[in-house]
């Protein structure tokens, strides 16, 4: 069941991130928080969607990584 939803999440998030990559051409996108827990289920599909939908030069220049930190405390 998680694999099924992971594919759907990866597809939708990949479509969104391909737009971000085409628009702003970031060097790195970091997935963090709750997303990092489930990344193994959606990450392959997400990267496939970005590589398929984004401009080739932009998608090759952008690294998509998963943070090992799920919670960052920013108390001042």
C-alpha positions as CSV (number, residue, x, y, z in Angstrom):
1,X,0.0,0.0,0.0
2,X,2.8,2.4,0.9
3,X,4.5,1.6,-2.4
4,X,1.3,2.5,-4.3
5,X,0.9,5.8,-2.6
6,X,4.7,6.4,-2.9
7,X,4.4,6.2,-6.7
8,X,1.5,8.7,-6.7
9,X,3.3,11.1,-4.3
10,X,6.5,10.8,-6.3
11,X,4.7,11.6,-9.5
12,X,2.8,14.6,-8.2
13,X,5.8,16.0,-6.3
14,X,8.1,15.3,-9.3
15,X,5.7,17.3,-11.6
16,X,5.8,20.2,-9.1
17,X,9.5,20.1,-8.7
18,X,10.1,20.0,-12.4
19,X,8.3,23.3,-12.7
20,X,10.5,24.7,-9.8
21,X,13.6,23.4,-11.6
22,X,12.6,25.0,-14.9
23,X,11.6,28.3,-13.3
24,X,14.4,28.9,-10.9
25,X,17.2,26.5,-11.9
26,X,18.3,25.6,-8.3
27,X,21.6,23.8,-7.7
28,X,20.1,21.6,-5.0
29,X,16.7,20.7,-3.7
30,X,16.6,19.3,-0.1
31,X,13.6,17.2,1.0
32,X,13.2,17.3,4.7
33,X,10.8,16.9,7.6
34,X,8.1,14.2,7.3
35,X,9.0,13.7,3.7
36,X,12.4,12.3,4.6
37,X,10.7,9.4,6.4
38,X,9.0,8.2,3.3
39,X,11.5,9.1,0.7
40,X,12.5,5.5,-0.1
41,X,8.9,5.0,-1.4
42,X,8.6,8.1,-3.7
43,X,12.1,9.2,-4.5
44,X,12.8,7.1,-7.6
45,X,9.5,8.2,-9.2
46,X,10.1,11.8,-8.2
47,X,13.6,11.9,-9.8
48,X,12.2,10.2,-12.9
49,X,9.5,12.8,-13.3
50,X,11.9,15.7,-12.8
51,X,14.4,14.2,-15.4
52,X,11.5,13.6,-17.9
53,X,9.7,16.9,-17.5
54,X,12.4,19.5,-16.7
55,X,14.8,20.9,-19.2
56,X,17.7,18.5,-19.6
57,X,20.4,21.0,-18.6
58,X,18.4,22.2,-15.6
59,X,17.6,18.7,-14.3
60,X,21.3,17.6,-14.7
61,X,22.5,20.6,-12.8
62,X,20.0,20.1,-9.9
63,X,20.7,17.6,-7.2
64,X,17.7,16.3,-5.2
65,X,18.7,15.0,-1.8
66,X,16.9,13.8,1.3
67,X,17.9,15.3,4.6
68,X,18.8,12.9,7.4
69,X,17.4,15.4,9.8
70,X,13.6,15.2,10.3
71,X,13.3,18.0,12.8
72,X,15.4,21.1,13.3
73,X,14.9,23.3,16.4
74,X,15.4,26.9,15.5
75,X,15.0,28.5,18.9
76,X,16.5,32.0,19.2
